[in-house]
Amino acid sequence: MTGFYIHVPFCVRKCVYCDFYSLETLNGPIPDRLKAQPPTQTEFLDALEREIAGLPTDFRPDTLFIGGGTPTELADADLQRLLDLVAPLMARGACVEWTCESNPGTLTAAKARMIKDAGAQRMSMGVQSFDAKNLEFLGRIHDANDVHVGFALLRDAGFTNINLDLIYGIPTSDPDKTRHDIEQVIALNPEHVSCYCLTFEEGTPLMDMKQRGYVREVDGELEREQYQLIRKALRATGYEQYEISNFARPGYACRHNQLYWGNGEYIGCGPSAHSHWRGRRYANVRSLRRYCRALLNGESPVAFEETLDPEAKARETLVMGLRRLEGVSREAFRAATGFDYRTLHGDEITQLCAIGMLEERDDVLRLSEDGLYVSNAVFAELV
Ligand code: SF4
């Protein structure tokens, strides 16, 4: 399986917690830092067209994920142009899954239909919460009603595979609000649900608020309570948890993301997009202006690249694979990487099993219930 990712670098307004690369298009006063006018959506698409035209001729993606940023922030004509750019490429491969992200605040019936008609089978919508205070705290541009309207638009357009994103661990939230959020999600009956704990990333307004003492991170026990509440509610209604943050109805696990967790190959286009292709990892420049300038001058937009040696790649494969609840089979890992995970990390694995963070049964290594909750700390021991 090979994946294709497109990064659309525009959002109406930045959410306070977000560290994905995107520029605010704002329907209001333009802040000083943006007054130098970033390239327009047309210039972005001109550059993207060049990047796509230069992709390897043997690149035949099986999955496509159009993300960002907010793809549905593009004007109708620009969105159609983007879809027309990627459709011929998807026709080269099997196209087993084509997902497009959407924001309830920018989704319209026309856009939903346009995306469906182009060939997408799956939509993802950023809900995050149904609580007005939570949405305001996060800086989201929509309210709970927009989510209900947006979800109906997607169903009306014919989408039978929809993911909804939720965030827990929000300082303005509590277990009751989390329970309400997950009940609302379940009532909509999407095929897939992703639930992430709010993280305070360097360089975001949220981190700035914390450093100035305006906001505090939610207590770890409370976060854990909210996570367990979500897991329990989803399990009770037939969703299977297949990854730390991801739940699906049987047969609806996201194939594109599974490709990442399997350390598979993919190519990303757009500013800041990452690729893993023919053993090389590389990333485009995190600036729309420089991305456009490079491509429109016939230069490469790549700002970083590395080739991992086989052992480093095997370590990475182990950590990525442990994100999946099914765990990592020792035999399959050896076949895929040429390494035994016990040779790479024998002491660490023994130690992590002894303190109950990992479990190894029948030669399959996986996160334990406790390990699921502190997965980043577990992974830090294994890289
Ligand atoms: S809409 Fe999504 S990509 Fe845009 S700022 Fe918010 S979280 Fe980030």
Residues whose N, C-alpha, C, O or C-beta is under 5 A from the ligand:
A	BS01	SF4	C11 R13 K14 C15 C18 F20 G68 G69 T70
